[in-house]
């Protein structure tokens, strides 16, 4: 930013983008839990009170990043689903292929997974009703987009596509936290090989869970 005070709408928007871009760079270096408003303000070069003129809280910044990351991911994964799901295969195989493509794609986006994992327990706290409403409305749009991808790949899913996608994203967030074990948990896995079944890898675990959700919904339609 080459200006000290944002006077025009364009300058205010530039400042918002700078705050968001800086927070995103921080997420490349550290988990959501370690991103602080103080450090964000320092990196942006603004007083914390000035950052709060653009975003009401740290969580509001991160919610907007989650919304943006979801839209970016859905634009990318649409092509991956089209390439990875053969429409001539049986429904069960298409369901498994869809689950595998989505799971591998999500697993590559560690920042998105970290934000999804923190959404309900952290990011949706310390925000106003207006911020929550805007985010939830945008999330409905993202879920509708994802449900459309699922219906095109597996038409047999029918009207259950939206609920399957919602549960699938919640599952992804929960699995992400379990796939990032603490130092103590990692030491426990190394000390006792019998615990290996509890040490999950995101892509295969999410593939299994999504496949079960999709095929279960198809069975219910039958």
VEXSE-960630 format. One record per residue (C-alpha): residue number from 1; residue in one letter; x, y negated, z. Coordinates in steps of 0.25 Angstrom, whole numbers. Layout:
! VEXSE-960630
<NUM,"a",<X,Y,Z>>
...
! end
This chain:
! VEXSE-960630
<1,"x",<0,0,0>>
<2,"x",<6,-14,-4>>
<3,"x",<-4,-22,4>>
<4,"x",<-5,-24,19>>
<5,"x",<-20,-26,20>>
<6,"x",<-30,-20,11>>
<7,"x",<-39,-31,6>>
<8,"x",<-46,-25,-6>>
<9,"x",<-54,-13,-8>>
<10,"x",<-43,-7,-16>>
<11,"x",<-33,-9,-6>>
<12,"x",<-42,-3,5>>
<13,"x",<-44,9,-4>>
<14,"x",<-29,10,-6>>
<15,"x",<-26,10,9>>
<16,"x",<-36,21,11>>
<17,"x",<-30,29,0>>
<18,"x",<-16,26,7>>
<19,"x",<-21,31,20>>
<20,"x",<-27,44,14>>
<21,"x",<-15,47,6>>
<22,"x",<-6,45,18>>
<23,"x",<-14,54,27>>
<24,"x",<-14,65,16>>
<25,"x",<1,64,15>>
<26,"x",<1,66,30>>
<27,"x",<-7,78,29>>
<28,"x",<4,84,20>>
<29,"x",<13,83,31>>
<30,"x",<5,86,43>>
<31,"x",<-8,93,47>>
<32,"x",<-21,85,49>>
<33,"x",<-19,86,64>>
<34,"x",<-6,78,64>>
<35,"x",<-11,66,55>>
<36,"x",<-13,54,64>>
<37,"x",<-19,41,61>>
<38,"x",<-6,34,67>>
<39,"x",<3,41,57>>
<40,"x",<-6,39,46>>
<41,"x",<-7,24,49>>
<42,"x",<9,24,50>>
<43,"x",<11,31,36>>
<44,"x",<0,22,30>>
<45,"x",<7,9,36>>
<46,"x",<-6,4,42>>
<47,"x",<-10,2,57>>
<48,"x",<-19,13,62>>
<49,"x",<-30,3,63>>
<50,"x",<-29,-1,48>>
<51,"x",<-30,14,44>>
<52,"x",<-43,15,52>>
<53,"x",<-49,4,44>>
<54,"x",<-49,14,32>>
<55,"x",<-51,27,39>>
<56,"x",<-58,28,53>>
<57,"x",<-49,39,58>>
<58,"x",<-39,49,55>>
<59,"x",<-49,59,53>>
<60,"x",<-56,50,42>>
<61,"x",<-44,49,34>>
<62,"x",<-42,65,35>>
<63,"x",<-57,67,31>>
<64,"x",<-55,59,19>>
<65,"x",<-43,66,15>>
<66,"x",<-50,79,17>>
<67,"x",<-61,74,8>>
<68,"x",<-51,70,-3>>
<69,"x",<-44,83,-2>>
<70,"x",<-56,92,-3>>
<71,"x",<-60,84,-16>>
<72,"x",<-46,86,-22>>
<73,"x",<-46,101,-18>>
<74,"x",<-59,103,-24>>
<75,"x",<-55,97,-37>>
<76,"x",<-43,106,-38>>
<77,"x",<-49,119,-33>>
<78,"x",<-60,118,-44>>
<79,"x",<-50,121,-55>>
<80,"x",<-44,132,-46>>
<81,"x",<-58,139,-44>>
<82,"x",<-61,138,-59>>
<83,"x",<-48,145,-63>>
<84,"x",<-48,155,-51>>
<85,"x",<-62,160,-52>>
<86,"x",<-65,169,-64>>
<87,"x",<-80,167,-67>>
<88,"x",<-80,181,-73>>
<89,"x",<-77,188,-60>>
<90,"x",<-87,194,-50>>
<91,"x",<-93,185,-40>>
<92,"x",<-85,191,-28>>
<93,"x",<-72,189,-36>>
<94,"x",<-75,175,-40>>
<95,"x",<-78,172,-25>>
<96,"x",<-65,177,-21>>
<97,"x",<-58,169,-32>>
<98,"x",<-65,156,-28>>
<99,"x",<-61,159,-13>>
<100,"x",<-47,161,-17>>
<101,"x",<-45,149,-26>>
<102,"x",<-51,140,-15>>
<103,"x",<-43,146,-4>>
<104,"x",<-30,145,-11>>
<105,"x",<-33,131,-16>>
<106,"x",<-36,126,-2>>
<107,"x",<-24,133,4>>
<108,"x",<-15,125,-4>>
<109,"x",<-21,112,1>>
<110,"x",<-16,112,15>>
<111,"x",<-20,97,18>>
<112,"x",<-34,100,14>>
<113,"x",<-35,113,22>>
<114,"x",<-30,105,34>>
<115,"x",<-40,94,32>>
<116,"x",<-51,104,31>>
<117,"x",<-47,112,43>>
<118,"x",<-47,99,51>>
<119,"x",<-60,94,45>>
<120,"x",<-71,98,56>>
<121,"x",<-62,98,68>>
<122,"x",<-54,85,66>>
<123,"x",<-57,77,53>>
<124,"x",<-72,75,56>>
<125,"x",<-70,70,70>>
<126,"x",<-66,55,72>>
<127,"x",<-74,50,60>>
<128,"x",<-86,42,58>>
<129,"x",<-100,48,53>>
<130,"x",<-98,40,40>>
<131,"x",<-84,46,38>>
<132,"x",<-90,60,41>>
<133,"x",<-102,58,32>>
<134,"x",<-93,54,20>>
<135,"x",<-84,66,22>>
<136,"x",<-95,76,23>>
<137,"x",<-102,71,11>>
<138,"x",<-89,72,3>>
<139,"x",<-87,86,9>>
<140,"x",<-101,90,4>>
<141,"x",<-97,86,-10>>
<142,"x",<-84,94,-9>>
<143,"x",<-91,106,-4>>
<144,"x",<-101,105,-16>>
<145,"x",<-89,104,-25>>
<146,"x",<-83,117,-19>>
<147,"x",<-97,124,-19>>
<148,"x",<-98,121,-34>>
<149,"x",<-84,127,-37>>
<150,"x",<-89,140,-29>>
<151,"x",<-102,140,-36>>
<152,"x",<-95,140,-50>>
<153,"x",<-85,151,-46>>
<154,"x",<-95,159,-39>>
<155,"x",<-110,156,-43>>
<156,"x",<-115,167,-35>>
<157,"x",<-112,159,-22>>
<158,"x",<-125,150,-25>>
<159,"x",<-129,140,-15>>
<160,"x",<-120,145,-5>>
<161,"x",<-108,139,-11>>
<162,"x",<-108,126,-3>>
<163,"x",<-109,133,10>>
<164,"x",<-98,143,6>>
<165,"x",<-89,131,3>>
<166,"x",<-92,124,16>>
<167,"x",<-89,136,24>>
<168,"x",<-77,139,15>>
<169,"x",<-71,125,18>>
<170,"x",<-73,127,33>>
<171,"x",<-67,140,32>>
<172,"x",<-55,134,25>>
<173,"x",<-53,124,36>>
<174,"x",<-54,134,47>>
<175,"x",<-44,144,40>>
<176,"x",<-34,133,38>>
<177,"x",<-33,130,53>>
<178,"x",<-31,145,55>>
<179,"x",<-21,146,44>>
<180,"x",<-12,136,51>>
<181,"x",<-8,143,64>>
<182,"x",<-1,136,75>>
<183,"x",<13,139,78>>
<184,"x",<8,148,90>>
<185,"x",<-1,156,81>>
<186,"x",<9,158,70>>
<187,"x",<19,163,81>>
<188,"x",<8,173,85>>
<189,"x",<6,178,71>>
<190,"x",<21,180,70>>
<191,"x",<22,187,84>>
<192,"x",<10,196,82>>
<193,"x",<8,202,68>>
<194,"x",<-6,207,72>>
<195,"x",<-11,193,72>>
<196,"x",<-8,191,57>>
<197,"x",<-23,193,53>>
<198,"x",<-25,179,60>>
<199,"x",<-15,172,52>>
<200,"x",<-23,167,40>>
<201,"x",<-18,161,27>>
<202,"x",<-28,151,22>>
<203,"x",<-30,155,7>>
<204,"x",<-33,170,9>>
<205,"x",<-41,168,22>>
<206,"x",<-49,157,15>>
<207,"x",<-51,165,2>>
<208,"x",<-57,177,11>>
<209,"x",<-66,167,18>>
<210,"x",<-71,160,6>>
<211,"x",<-73,173,-1>>
<212,"x",<-82,178,10>>
<213,"x",<-90,166,11>>
<214,"x",<-92,166,-4>>
<215,"x",<-96,181,-6>>
<216,"x",<-104,180,7>>
<217,"x",<-112,169,1>>
<218,"x",<-114,177,-12>>
<219,"x",<-119,189,-5>>
<220,"x",<-129,180,2>>
<221,"x",<-134,175,-11>>
<222,"x",<-136,189,-16>>
! end
